[in-house]
Amino acid sequence: MKITVLNGSPKGELSGTLKYIEFLKIKYPNIDFTVFHISKRMPAIAGKGAEYQKILDSIEKADAIIWCFPLYFYLVHSELKRFIEFIAENHDEAVFANKYAAAISTSIHFFDHTAHAYIQGISEDFGMRFYDSYSPAMFDFLKQSSRHQFLFFADRFFACIREQRPIARQTNVISHISCAYNPATVHKKVNAGKKRVIVIADHLEKGNTVSSMVQRFSQSINGDVEIVDLSKMRISGGCLGCIKCGWDNTCRYEGKDDYIDFYKKSFMKADIIVIAGKIKGRFLSWEWKRFMDRSFWRTHSPSFNGQQVGLLVSGPLSQLPNVMNVFYGHFEVGHANLLGFVSDESNDSIVIDDQITCLAKDLVDASNYGYKKPVMFPGYAGMKVFRDEIYCDLKAFFRADFKYYRKNKIFNFPQKKRFNRFLGSLFILVMKIRPLRKMFTNMIKEGIVMPHNKILKNESLEQS
Ligand SMILES: Cc1cc2nc3c(=O)[nH]c(=O)nc-3n(C[C@H](O)[C@H](O)[C@H](O)COP(=O)(O)O)c2cc1C
C-alpha cells in the first residue's frame, strides 16, 4: 500500500504532527509512506518545476493521501492553503480523484473542528473518498493511551483502503456563481467624522468584484478611508511557527517586511475595519490566510479594543458557514465586534449597493455608540481554552500572554469566586431538607427572574 503524506507544518521535518506518521512507519513497515513538506517547500513548489511534478506523480501512484498538519488560525497554514489553491489553479485535481484521504492534526483544540471541516470539504471537492479526521492535542502523542487510540484510527483507515470500502460524501457541493457587479454612484454618504476607517483587500484590480465592492464601500463613507491591497504589501513569508514572539511579542520578521509596522500602526489603530476578499477553495485566499497567520506575533492576546468589523466577500459565502464561524471566532477572541457580511451572491448590483451602504452606516453608527455584541460560543469558549493553556502548559512558551492575561484579569477561574461557591454549597445543604427543596422547586421559575423584574420596575418608574 502506498500513502502520500502532505505535511502542512512550516517546520517541515521538525513538525510534532509528523511524529504520528513516523509512528505509523514503525508500526506498519509494509506500508510505503512518502512525505512531502508542503508548507515549508511551497515557495519552491509554486515554481511548478520538478518538485511539483514529483508530488503529483506520488499522489497519482498512491492508494491514499494523509493531510498531516498543525492547526494554524482556524484552518491550515497559509502555505498549505496556497498549495490547495495551486492545485485548483493548475486543474490538477484529477490526480486526487477517488483516492482515500484522512486528516491528522495537532493543536490546542482551538477551532480544530473548522480546520477539519475545511480539509474534508477540499478533499471531497477534489473527488477523494474522505475517511475521517484525527485531532489530538499537541502533547497527546506522549501518552501511551493516546498512541493506542491512534492505532485504531489508522488500522481502520488502512482496512478501508484495502477493502475499498464505500464512503459517502459528507460536505456540500459548492455551486459557484459569477457576478457582474457594477456599483452605482453613491448619493447619500455616511459621515464618519474622525473615525479611522481601513479597508484591506487581497487583490485590487480595476473591474474585479472585490475592487468594485471596496469602491462602493469607500464611496459610501464621508471621511478618510485607507485602502490597503495585500498583494502590494511587502510580506516576506508566512508564519514560521518559531514562536519567538511568545516571549515578548517580537516577530522574527520584524524590520524585514512591512507587516508588523502596518499591523501596529494602521490595523490595530483603526476604529472600523473592513476585510474584503474572494472565496478561493472554501475560504478567502491564501494571502488572507497568511495575513491571519502572521498576526500570531500577538500570540494569544487580543489585538483589538472594540473595533467594528465588516466583511465584503465575493463568492458563495452562504454555502460556507465555516468561513463565518472562523471570522466570528477570530474577531470575538480578538476583542473586535464583527457586525456584518456582504457578499455578491445576489448577483444584483442594486441589492449589493444597498447592502454595502447599509453596512457602512451600521459600522459608523456602531462605532459611535461603542457597540459590543455579547460574544457567542466561539469567543467565549475560545478564551477559556487560551486561558487554561497560558496558565499552565504553554506558560513557559508564551510569557507575553501570561503577563497580559494576569494584568487584564483573564485568569478568571471559577475557583476564585469563593463567595458564589460557598453560596452554592450552602444551597445544596438547604435543599437536602425535603420540605425546603419542595418550596424552592416550586419557586424556581419566579425566583430566577425576580432581580430582572426589579430592574424592569425601576426602568418603568424612571420612564414615567
Ligand atoms: C501561527 C500559529 C497559529 C496557530 N493556530 C492554532 C489554532 O488556531 N488552533 C489551535 O488549536 N492551535 C493553533 N496553533 C498551535 C499549533 O497547531 C500546535 O502547536 C501544533 O501542535 C504545532 O504542530 P507542528 O509541530 O506539527 O507544526 C497555532 C500555532 C501557531 C504557531
The ligand as an SDF file (V2000), in Angstrom:
LIG
                    3D

 31 33  0  0  0  0  0  0  0  0999 V2000
    0.7260   30.8120   13.9460 C   0  0  0  0  0  0  0  0  0  0  0  0
    0.1210   29.7100   14.7490 C   0  0  0  0  0  0  0  0  0  0  0  0
   -1.2510   29.5640   14.7320 C   0  0  0  0  0  0  0  0  0  0  0  0
   -1.8490   28.5520   15.4720 C   0  0  0  0  0  0  0  0  0  0  0  0
   -3.1980   28.4400   15.4430 N   0  0  0  0  0  0  0  0  0  0  0  0
   -3.8090   27.4900   16.1770 C   0  0  0  0  0  0  0  0  0  0  0  0
   -5.2230   27.3850   16.1840 C   0  0  0  0  0  0  0  0  0  0  0  0
   -5.9470   28.1220   15.5100 O   0  0  0  0  0  0  0  0  0  0  0  0
   -5.7730   26.4370   16.9680 N   0  0  0  0  0  0  0  0  0  0  0  0
   -5.0240   25.6030   17.7480 C   0  0  0  0  0  0  0  0  0  0  0  0
   -5.6020   24.7980   18.4570 O   0  0  0  0  0  0  0  0  0  0  0  0
   -3.6700   25.6580   17.7280 N   0  0  0  0  0  0  0  0  0  0  0  0
   -3.0530   26.5780   16.9670 C   0  0  0  0  0  0  0  0  0  0  0  0
   -1.6820   26.6500   16.9470 N   0  0  0  0  0  0  0  0  0  0  0  0
   -0.8950   25.6480   17.6810 C   0  0  0  0  0  0  0  0  0  0  0  0
   -0.3510   24.5540   16.7460 C   0  0  0  0  0  0  0  0  0  0  0  0
   -1.3670   23.9880   15.9850 O   0  0  0  0  0  0  0  0  0  0  0  0
    0.3060   23.4480   17.5550 C   0  0  0  0  0  0  0  0  0  0  0  0
    1.3630   23.9900   18.2610 O   0  0  0  0  0  0  0  0  0  0  0  0
    0.7650   22.2840   16.7110 C   0  0  0  0  0  0  0  0  0  0  0  0
    0.9160   21.1610   17.5460 O   0  0  0  0  0  0  0  0  0  0  0  0
    2.0950   22.5160   16.0070 C   0  0  0  0  0  0  0  0  0  0  0  0
    2.3560   21.3740   15.2130 O   0  0  0  0  0  0  0  0  0  0  0  0
    3.6590   21.1720   14.3380 P   0  0  0  0  0  0  0  0  0  0  0  0
    4.8020   20.9460   15.3070 O   0  0  0  0  0  0  0  0  0  0  0  0
    3.3600   19.9520   13.5280 O   0  0  0  0  0  0  0  0  0  0  0  0
    3.8760   22.3800   13.4960 O   0  0  0  0  0  0  0  0  0  0  0  0
   -1.0580   27.6560   16.2340 C   0  0  0  0  0  0  0  0  0  0  0  0
    0.3360   27.8140   16.2470 C   0  0  0  0  0  0  0  0  0  0  0  0
    0.9230   28.8260   15.5170 C   0  0  0  0  0  0  0  0  0  0  0  0
    2.4100   28.9830   15.5530 C   0  0  0  0  0  0  0  0  0  0  0  0
  1  2  1  0
  2  3  1  0
  2 30  2  0
  3  4  2  0
  4  5  1  0
  4 28  1  0
  5  6  2  0
  6  7  1  0
  6 13  1  0
  7  8  2  0
  7  9  1  0
  9 10  1  0
 10 11  2  0
 10 12  1  0
 12 13  2  0
 13 14  1  0
 14 15  1  0
 14 28  1  0
 15 16  1  0
 16 17  1  0
 16 18  1  0
 18 19  1  0
 18 20  1  0
 20 21  1  0
 20 22  1  0
 22 23  1  0
 23 24  1  0
 24 25  2  0
 24 26  1  0
 24 27  1  0
 28 29  2  0
 29 30  1  0
 30 31  1  0
M  END
$$$$
